[in-house]
Amino acid sequence: MSFESARPIREWRKSWPKVFDELLERFRNQHGETKGIKEFISVLMFHKDYSSGEIETAVELALESNISTSEGVRHILVFMKEPKQEILPLTGWLRLPLPDVSVYGQL
């Protein structure tokens, strides 16, 4: 298989995180050999825009969440980059009076 025999992959594979092997296996099982490898290569291409640590964390989360696509991993990466937003309670808003359910007995 050309992916397995490609020298850059063989060399890199010696040092890449173990979770990459798990993700590759999951993609192969889920999508078949050819499409699974393509999905995995898409994840490797994320190194253009993200650090190795970020990708490793995203792959770990993807494996824990049973995500089986490169787009799922990309979504995790994008979400990890977004600043956390705190949701504050609304203050100063008028509240409606509680409904008077006693009127329903008159129907």
C-alpha positions as YAML, in Angstrom:
chain: A
units: angstrom
residues:
- id: 1
  name: MET
  ca: [0.00, 0.00, 0.00]
- id: 2
  name: SER
  ca: [1.47, 3.35, -1.00]
- id: 3
  name: PHE
  ca: [0.47, 5.15, 2.21]
- id: 4
  name: GLU
  ca: [2.20, 2.60, 4.43]
- id: 5
  name: SER
  ca: [5.31, 2.52, 2.26]
- id: 6
  name: ALA
  ca: [5.70, 6.29, 1.83]
- id: 7
  name: ARG
  ca: [9.01, 7.21, 3.45]
- id: 8
  name: PRO
  ca: [7.77, 10.43, 5.13]
- id: 9
  name: ILE
  ca: [4.89, 8.51, 6.72]
- id: 10
  name: ARG
  ca: [7.15, 5.63, 7.83]
- id: 11
  name: GLU
  ca: [9.59, 8.04, 9.44]
- id: 12
  name: TRP
  ca: [6.97, 10.26, 11.03]
- id: 13
  name: ARG
  ca: [4.98, 7.30, 12.28]
- id: 14
  name: LYS
  ca: [7.87, 6.31, 14.55]
- id: 15
  name: SER
  ca: [7.33, 9.44, 16.62]
- id: 16
  name: TRP
  ca: [3.72, 10.49, 16.15]
- id: 17
  name: PRO
  ca: [1.27, 10.12, 19.04]
- id: 18
  name: LYS
  ca: [-0.29, 6.69, 19.60]
- id: 19
  name: VAL
  ca: [-3.74, 8.25, 19.19]
- id: 20
  name: PHE
  ca: [-2.95, 8.82, 15.49]
- id: 21
  name: ASP
  ca: [-2.69, 5.05, 14.99]
- id: 22
  name: GLU
  ca: [-6.00, 4.60, 16.79]
- id: 23
  name: LEU
  ca: [-7.65, 7.26, 14.64]
- id: 24
  name: LEU
  ca: [-6.27, 5.73, 11.44]
- id: 25
  name: GLU
  ca: [-7.62, 2.34, 12.47]
- id: 26
  name: ARG
  ca: [-11.02, 3.83, 13.29]
- id: 27
  name: PHE
  ca: [-11.18, 5.63, 9.93]
- id: 28
  name: ARG
  ca: [-10.22, 2.44, 8.08]
- id: 29
  name: ASN
  ca: [-12.87, 0.42, 9.92]
- id: 30
  name: GLN
  ca: [-15.55, 3.05, 9.41]
- id: 31
  name: HIS
  ca: [-14.86, 4.10, 5.81]
- id: 32
  name: GLY
  ca: [-12.85, 1.28, 4.30]
- id: 33
  name: GLU
  ca: [-9.16, 1.24, 3.46]
- id: 34
  name: THR
  ca: [-8.94, 3.92, 0.76]
- id: 35
  name: LYS
  ca: [-11.47, 6.45, 2.10]
- id: 36
  name: GLY
  ca: [-10.23, 5.86, 5.66]
- id: 37
  name: ILE
  ca: [-6.68, 6.74, 4.66]
- id: 38
  name: LYS
  ca: [-7.92, 9.84, 2.82]
- id: 39
  name: GLU
  ca: [-9.80, 10.95, 5.94]
- id: 40
  name: PHE
  ca: [-6.67, 10.39, 8.02]
- id: 41
  name: ILE
  ca: [-4.48, 12.36, 5.59]
- id: 42
  name: SER
  ca: [-6.98, 15.22, 5.92]
- id: 43
  name: VAL
  ca: [-6.33, 15.20, 9.66]
- id: 44
  name: LEU
  ca: [-2.57, 15.23, 9.05]
- id: 45
  name: MET
  ca: [-3.04, 18.26, 6.80]
- id: 46
  name: PHE
  ca: [-4.36, 20.22, 9.78]
- id: 47
  name: HIS
  ca: [-0.70, 20.63, 10.79]
- id: 48
  name: LYS
  ca: [-0.63, 23.56, 8.36]
- id: 49
  name: ASP
  ca: [-2.93, 25.56, 10.63]
- id: 50
  name: TYR
  ca: [-2.66, 23.99, 14.10]
- id: 51
  name: SER
  ca: [0.10, 22.86, 16.43]
- id: 52
  name: SER
  ca: [0.87, 19.19, 17.01]
- id: 53
  name: GLY
  ca: [-0.41, 19.49, 20.58]
- id: 54
  name: GLU
  ca: [-3.72, 20.95, 19.46]
- id: 55
  name: ILE
  ca: [-4.20, 18.20, 16.90]
- id: 56
  name: GLU
  ca: [-3.30, 15.48, 19.39]
- id: 57
  name: THR
  ca: [-5.83, 16.87, 21.89]
- id: 58
  name: ALA
  ca: [-8.51, 17.09, 19.18]
- id: 59
  name: VAL
  ca: [-7.83, 13.50, 18.08]
- id: 60
  name: GLU
  ca: [-8.08, 12.31, 21.69]
- id: 61
  name: LEU
  ca: [-11.44, 14.07, 22.05]
- id: 62
  name: ALA
  ca: [-12.61, 12.66, 18.72]
- id: 63
  name: LEU
  ca: [-11.74, 9.12, 19.81]
- id: 64
  name: GLU
  ca: [-13.50, 9.59, 23.16]
- id: 65
  name: SER
  ca: [-16.57, 10.95, 21.38]
- id: 66
  name: ASN
  ca: [-16.67, 8.22, 18.70]
- id: 67
  name: ILE
  ca: [-16.10, 10.74, 15.92]
- id: 68
  name: SER
  ca: [-15.13, 9.04, 12.68]
- id: 69
  name: THR
  ca: [-14.50, 11.84, 10.19]
- id: 70
  name: SER
  ca: [-11.78, 14.40, 9.58]
- id: 71
  name: GLU
  ca: [-14.47, 17.10, 9.60]
- id: 72
  name: GLY
  ca: [-15.38, 16.07, 13.13]
- id: 73
  name: VAL
  ca: [-11.76, 16.50, 14.19]
- id: 74
  name: ARG
  ca: [-11.64, 19.87, 12.42]
- id: 75
  name: HIS
  ca: [-14.77, 20.96, 14.26]
- id: 76
  name: ILE
  ca: [-13.11, 20.12, 17.58]
- id: 77
  name: LEU
  ca: [-10.04, 22.14, 16.57]
- id: 78
  name: VAL
  ca: [-12.14, 25.16, 15.63]
- id: 79
  name: PHE
  ca: [-14.17, 24.93, 18.83]
- id: 80
  name: MET
  ca: [-11.01, 24.68, 20.95]
- id: 81
  name: LYS
  ca: [-9.73, 27.96, 19.44]
- id: 82
  name: GLU
  ca: [-12.87, 29.95, 20.22]
- id: 83
  name: PRO
  ca: [-12.73, 31.97, 23.42]
- id: 84
  name: LYS
  ca: [-14.97, 30.67, 26.14]
- id: 85
  name: GLN
  ca: [-18.01, 32.87, 26.58]
- id: 86
  name: GLU
  ca: [-19.58, 33.32, 29.96]
- id: 87
  name: ILE
  ca: [-23.36, 33.43, 29.93]
- id: 88
  name: LEU
  ca: [-24.57, 35.96, 32.45]
- id: 89
  name: PRO
  ca: [-28.10, 36.07, 33.83]
- id: 90
  name: LEU
  ca: [-30.34, 38.80, 32.48]
- id: 91
  name: THR
  ca: [-30.86, 41.53, 35.01]
- id: 92
  name: GLY
  ca: [-33.29, 44.42, 34.90]
- id: 93
  name: TRP
  ca: [-35.74, 42.61, 32.65]
- id: 94
  name: LEU
  ca: [-39.40, 42.80, 33.53]
- id: 95
  name: ARG
  ca: [-41.01, 39.56, 34.50]
- id: 96
  name: LEU
  ca: [-44.48, 38.57, 33.48]
- id: 97
  name: PRO
  ca: [-46.93, 37.80, 36.26]
- id: 98
  name: LEU
  ca: [-47.59, 34.16, 36.93]
- id: 99
  name: PRO
  ca: [-50.64, 32.92, 35.02]
- id: 100
  name: ASP
  ca: [-53.96, 32.60, 36.85]
- id: 101
  name: VAL
  ca: [-54.92, 29.00, 36.13]
- id: 102
  name: SER
  ca: [-58.11, 29.26, 38.22]
- id: 103
  name: VAL
  ca: [-59.89, 30.75, 35.19]
- id: 104
  name: TYR
  ca: [-59.61, 27.45, 33.34]
- id: 105
  name: GLY
  ca: [-62.15, 25.92, 35.71]
- id: 106
  name: GLN
  ca: [-64.76, 28.33, 34.37]
- id: 107
  name: LEU
  ca: [-64.53, 26.97, 30.82]
...
